[in-house]
């Protein structure tokens, strides 16, 4: 299957294989991320003057602003690609194929990796003001901090995949 294009609003589209994360504008690290992307000429404003509701992080380090809600974009991603996208809490979504690992926050090696990732601006705080419990490591090296436990994140990730497999079996596609 080729790369699908995802409508992100106002006749703007992104290739599905470039979408690393769909984030809520309310995620704590979004404002600094937008400012840095603007300074580095890596910011794409696709809102047509409307208020920003979601921020899309791409695998080639562009930050795309959309006036659509993150959940709507996540649903469009799933519809257009037939692939799962999981919530890591707080209206923040990551395509399942971008997830490298779901990690516990307390191990010493993880703490060291986080320290290095912070120095490289590769940490996204999606805790929504709550205590961090789990971390999602993406294939592009981003660490997404979540208030959900690793077990909850994993269940959300694989529950959607199992639902799709079951649905495909019923349709005779599996």
TINU-864162 format. One record per residue (C-alpha): residue number from 1; residue in three letters; chain; x, y, z. Coordinates in pm, 1 decimal. Example, Ala and Ser with C-alpha at 12.3 -4.5 7.8 and 13.67 -1.06 7.14 Angstrom:
BEGIN
+-----+--------+--------+----------+----------+----------+
! num ! residu ! chaine !        u !        v !        w !
+-----+--------+--------+----------+----------+----------+
!   1 !    Ala !      A !   1230.0 !   -450.0 !    780.0 !
!   2 !    Ser !      A !   1367.0 !   -106.0 !    714.0 !
+-----+--------+--------+----------+----------+----------+
***
This chain:
BEGIN
+-----+--------+--------+----------+----------+----------+
! num ! residu ! chaine !        u !        v !        w !
+-----+--------+--------+----------+----------+----------+
!   1 !    Unk !      A !      0.0 !      0.0 !      0.0 !
!   2 !    Unk !      A !    130.7 !    345.9 !    -88.6 !
!   3 !    Unk !      A !    143.6 !    645.9 !    136.3 !
!   4 !    Unk !      A !   -195.8 !    800.9 !    205.3 !
!   5 !    Unk !      A !   -239.3 !   1173.8 !    235.9 !
!   6 !    Unk !      A !   -424.1 !   1302.1 !    538.6 !
!   7 !    Unk !      A !   -649.3 !   1608.3 !    508.3 !
!   8 !    Unk !      A !   -553.5 !   1850.0 !    785.5 !
!   9 !    Unk !      A !   -800.3 !   2125.4 !    697.3 !
!  10 !    Unk !      A !   -847.7 !   2402.8 !    442.7 !
!  11 !    Unk !      A !   -736.4 !   2185.3 !    149.5 !
!  12 !    Unk !      A !   -401.6 !   2108.9 !    313.9 !
!  13 !    Unk !      A !   -267.5 !   1753.9 !    330.2 !
!  14 !    Unk !      A !     22.0 !   1566.0 !    490.5 !
!  15 !    Unk !      A !    167.9 !   1230.9 !    383.5 !
!  16 !    Unk !      A !     73.7 !    972.4 !    644.5 !
!  17 !    Unk !      A !    425.5 !    832.0 !    667.6 !
!  18 !    Unk !      A !    556.7 !   1173.3 !    779.8 !
!  19 !    Unk !      A !    317.5 !   1212.7 !   1075.8 !
!  20 !    Unk !      A !    501.7 !   1141.6 !   1398.2 !
!  21 !    Unk !      A !    246.9 !   1280.1 !   1644.4 !
!  22 !    Unk !      A !    -77.2 !   1476.3 !   1656.1 !
!  23 !    Unk !      A !    -71.8 !   1690.1 !   1967.5 !
!  24 !    Unk !      A !   -318.0 !   1907.6 !   2151.9 !
!  25 !    Unk !      A !   -237.0 !   2278.2 !   2155.1 !
!  26 !    Unk !      A !   -273.8 !   2251.5 !   2534.3 !
!  27 !    Unk !      A !     26.6 !   2019.1 !   2567.5 !
!  28 !    Unk !      A !    284.3 !   2191.5 !   2787.1 !
!  29 !    Unk !      A !    583.0 !   2183.0 !   2550.3 !
!  30 !    Unk !      A !    391.5 !   2306.3 !   2244.0 !
!  31 !    Unk !      A !    455.1 !   2682.0 !   2272.2 !
!  32 !    Unk !      A !    835.5 !   2647.7 !   2294.5 !
!  33 !    Unk !      A !    825.9 !   2389.9 !   2014.4 !
!  34 !    Unk !      A !    632.6 !   2630.7 !   1789.9 !
!  35 !    Unk !      A !    869.5 !   2918.7 !   1870.8 !
!  36 !    Unk !      A !   1176.2 !   2710.4 !   1794.5 !
!  37 !    Unk !      A !   1025.1 !   2578.2 !   1470.3 !
!  38 !    Unk !      A !    944.6 !   2933.7 !   1363.4 !
!  39 !    Unk !      A !   1302.5 !   3046.8 !   1434.0 !
!  40 !    Unk !      A !   1439.1 !   2753.6 !   1234.3 !
!  41 !    Unk !      A !   1191.5 !   2809.1 !    948.8 !
!  42 !    Unk !      A !   1030.4 !   2467.9 !   1017.0 !
!  43 !    Unk !      A !    682.0 !   2597.4 !   1106.7 !
!  44 !    Unk !      A !    387.7 !   2549.8 !    870.8 !
!  45 !    Unk !      A !     68.7 !   2736.0 !    961.1 !
!  46 !    Unk !      A !   -224.6 !   2560.4 !    790.8 !
!  47 !    Unk !      A !   -495.3 !   2731.3 !   1000.2 !
!  48 !    Unk !      A !   -596.6 !   3004.2 !    751.2 !
!  49 !    Unk !      A !   -616.0 !   3251.9 !   1038.8 !
!  50 !    Unk !      A !   -832.5 !   3032.9 !   1258.8 !
!  51 !    Unk !      A !   -729.5 !   2933.3 !   1608.4 !
!  52 !    Unk !      A !   -478.1 !   2652.1 !   1646.1 !
!  53 !    Unk !      A !   -637.7 !   2337.1 !   1787.7 !
!  54 !    Unk !      A !   -368.6 !   2082.3 !   1707.2 !
!  55 !    Unk !      A !     -1.4 !   2062.6 !   1628.5 !
!  56 !    Unk !      A !    136.2 !   1792.9 !   1402.3 !
!  57 !    Unk !      A !    497.1 !   1689.4 !   1443.1 !
!  58 !    Unk !      A !    652.2 !   1538.9 !   1131.3 !
!  59 !    Unk !      A !    938.1 !   1293.6 !   1102.4 !
!  60 !    Unk !      A !   1144.7 !   1553.6 !    916.7 !
!  61 !    Unk !      A !   1113.4 !   1798.7 !   1209.7 !
!  62 !    Unk !      A !    846.4 !   2028.5 !   1071.3 !
!  63 !    Unk !      A !    576.6 !   2155.3 !   1305.0 !
!  64 !    Unk !      A !    239.3 !   2194.9 !   1134.1 !
!  65 !    Unk !      A !    -41.3 !   2397.0 !   1291.3 !
!  66 !    Unk !      A !   -399.9 !   2292.2 !   1219.9 !
!  67 !    Unk !      A !   -735.7 !   2439.3 !   1315.8 !
!  68 !    Unk !      A !   -882.6 !   2088.7 !   1342.6 !
!  69 !    Unk !      A !   -915.3 !   1899.5 !   1671.0 !
!  70 !    Unk !      A !   -651.9 !   1631.6 !   1736.6 !
!  71 !    Unk !      A !   -917.4 !   1359.1 !   1765.2 !
!  72 !    Unk !      A !  -1059.9 !   1451.9 !   1424.4 !
!  73 !    Unk !      A !   -712.9 !   1435.7 !   1268.3 !
!  74 !    Unk !      A !   -646.2 !   1100.5 !   1438.1 !
!  75 !    Unk !      A !   -973.2 !    962.8 !   1300.1 !
!  76 !    Unk !      A !   -884.8 !   1087.2 !    951.9 !
!  77 !    Unk !      A !   -543.5 !    923.1 !    981.4 !
!  78 !    Unk !      A !   -705.7 !    589.8 !   1065.7 !
!  79 !    Unk !      A !   -967.7 !    622.5 !    792.3 !
!  80 !    Unk !      A !   -722.1 !    718.5 !    519.0 !
!  81 !    Unk !      A !   -447.3 !    469.2 !    607.0 !
!  82 !    Unk !      A !   -635.5 !    180.1 !    762.8 !
!  83 !    Unk !      A !   -367.5 !    191.9 !   1035.0 !
!  84 !    Unk !      A !   -413.4 !    236.8 !   1407.3 !
!  85 !    Unk !      A !   -328.8 !    552.5 !   1592.2 !
!  86 !    Unk !      A !   -316.7 !    547.2 !   1969.8 !
!  87 !    Unk !      A !   -389.4 !    804.1 !   2234.6 !
!  88 !    Unk !      A !   -110.9 !    866.0 !   2481.2 !
!  89 !    Unk !      A !   -347.7 !   1073.9 !   2694.6 !
!  90 !    Unk !      A !   -478.4 !   1427.9 !   2690.9 !
!  91 !    Unk !      A !   -591.5 !   1437.8 !   2325.1 !
!  92 !    Unk !      A !   -240.8 !   1350.9 !   2201.0 !
!  93 !    Unk !      A !   -203.0 !   1077.3 !   1938.6 !
!  94 !    Unk !      A !     80.7 !    872.2 !   1792.0 !
!  95 !    Unk !      A !     52.4 !    642.1 !   1490.4 !
!  96 !    Unk !      A !    117.4 !    285.1 !   1607.9 !
!  97 !    Unk !      A !    383.7 !    239.4 !   1340.6 !
!  98 !    Unk !      A !    583.3 !    526.9 !   1494.4 !
!  99 !    Unk !      A !    602.3 !    367.0 !   1840.7 !
! 100 !    Unk !      A !    938.8 !    207.9 !   1915.1 !
! 101 !    Unk !      A !    886.6 !    140.1 !   2286.5 !
! 102 !    Unk !      A !    652.8 !    210.1 !   2576.8 !
! 103 !    Unk !      A !    868.8 !    267.0 !   2881.5 !
! 104 !    Unk !      A !    852.1 !    289.0 !   3259.9 !
! 105 !    Unk !      A !    984.7 !    625.4 !   3381.4 !
! 106 !    Unk !      A !   1181.0 !    506.5 !   3684.2 !
! 107 !    Unk !      A !   1476.3 !    308.5 !   3551.1 !
! 108 !    Unk !      A !   1816.5 !    477.8 !   3559.1 !
! 109 !    Unk !      A !   1896.8 !    413.6 !   3189.1 !
! 110 !    Unk !      A !   1566.8 !    579.4 !   3091.7 !
! 111 !    Unk !      A !   1646.8 !    882.5 !   3308.0 !
! 112 !    Unk !      A !   1983.8 !    916.3 !   3131.2 !
! 113 !    Unk !      A !   1820.8 !    880.5 !   2789.8 !
! 114 !    Unk !      A !   1565.8 !   1149.7 !   2882.7 !
! 115 !    Unk !      A !   1843.0 !   1384.2 !   2989.0 !
! 116 !    Unk !      A !   2011.3 !   1345.6 !   2649.1 !
! 117 !    Unk !      A !   1679.6 !   1379.8 !   2464.8 !
! 118 !    Unk !      A !   1599.8 !   1703.6 !   2650.8 !
! 119 !    Unk !      A !   1934.5 !   1847.5 !   2543.0 !
! 120 !    Unk !      A !   1835.4 !   1772.4 !   2181.4 !
! 121 !    Unk !      A !   1477.7 !   1907.9 !   2217.8 !
! 122 !    Unk !      A !   1337.6 !   1558.9 !   2163.1 !
! 123 !    Unk !      A !   1105.0 !   1550.1 !   2467.4 !
! 124 !    Unk !      A !    734.0 !   1630.9 !   2441.3 !
! 125 !    Unk !      A !    553.6 !   1679.5 !   2768.6 !
! 126 !    Unk !      A !    201.4 !   1542.1 !   2716.3 !
! 127 !    Unk !      A !    130.5 !   1499.5 !   3087.3 !
! 128 !    Unk !      A !   -141.3 !   1767.3 !   3086.8 !
! 129 !    Unk !      A !    -34.7 !   1886.9 !   3433.3 !
! 130 !    Unk !      A !    -43.6 !   1538.1 !   3583.7 !
! 131 !    Unk !      A !    237.8 !   1319.5 !   3716.3 !
! 132 !    Unk !      A !    438.9 !   1133.3 !   3453.1 !
! 133 !    Unk !      A !    385.2 !    757.3 !   3458.8 !
! 134 !    Unk !      A !    480.7 !    634.9 !   3113.7 !
! 135 !    Unk !      A !    698.9 !    732.4 !   2820.0 !
! 136 !    Unk !      A !    646.5 !    658.2 !   2453.0 !
! 137 !    Unk !      A !    964.3 !    644.0 !   2245.9 !
! 138 !    Unk !      A !    906.2 !    713.7 !   1876.7 !
! 139 !    Unk !      A !   1099.3 !    589.2 !   1577.5 !
! 140 !    Unk !      A !   1232.6 !    943.0 !   1525.7 !
! 141 !    Unk !      A !   1383.9 !    951.4 !   1873.6 !
! 142 !    Unk !      A !   1119.6 !   1164.4 !   2045.1 !
! 143 !    Unk !      A !   1022.9 !   1085.0 !   2403.1 !
! 144 !    Unk !      A !    658.1 !   1162.6 !   2469.5 !
! 145 !    Unk !      A !    586.8 !   1189.7 !   2841.7 !
! 146 !    Unk !      A !    241.1 !   1068.9 !   2941.9 !
! 147 !    Unk !      A !     30.3 !   1067.2 !   3256.3 !
! 148 !    Unk !      A !    -85.7 !    717.3 !   3155.0 !
! 149 !    Unk !      A !     97.8 !    412.5 !   3283.0 !
! 150 !    Unk !      A !    298.7 !    205.2 !   3032.2 !
! 151 !    Unk !      A !     46.9 !    -77.3 !   3079.0 !
! 152 !    Unk !      A !   -248.7 !    149.5 !   2995.8 !
! 153 !    Unk !      A !    -70.5 !    289.1 !   2690.9 !
! 154 !    Unk !      A !     14.7 !    -61.9 !   2570.4 !
! 155 !    Unk !      A !   -343.6 !   -179.6 !   2619.6 !
! 156 !    Unk !      A !   -473.2 !    119.4 !   2419.7 !
! 157 !    Unk !      A !   -222.1 !     52.0 !   2145.0 !
! 158 !    Unk !      A !   -289.4 !   -316.2 !   2107.0 !
! 159 !    Unk !      A !   -662.9 !   -300.2 !   2177.6 !
! 160 !    Unk !      A !   -709.7 !    -94.4 !   1861.3 !
! 161 !    Unk !      A !   -496.3 !   -334.7 !   1659.3 !
! 162 !    Unk !      A !   -696.9 !   -631.4 !   1786.8 !
! 163 !    Unk !      A !  -1025.0 !   -454.5 !   1705.4 !
! 164 !    Unk !      A !   -904.2 !   -396.7 !   1347.9 !
! 165 !    Unk !      A !   -793.5 !   -758.3 !   1307.8 !
! 166 !    Unk !      A !  -1129.1 !   -879.4 !   1439.4 !
! 167 !    Unk !      A !  -1314.0 !   -639.0 !   1209.0 !
! 168 !    Unk !      A !  -1105.1 !   -750.4 !    909.5 !
! 169 !    Unk !      A !  -1168.1 !  -1119.0 !    991.7 !
! 170 !    Unk !      A !  -1542.1 !  -1054.3 !    996.6 !
! 171 !    Unk !      A !  -1512.5 !   -892.0 !    653.9 !
! 172 !    Unk !      A !  -1297.2 !  -1181.3 !    530.4 !
! 173 !    Unk !      A !   -980.0 !   -970.4 !    486.0 !
! 174 !    Unk !      A !   -751.1 !  -1124.8 !    748.1 !
+-----+--------+--------+----------+----------+----------+
***
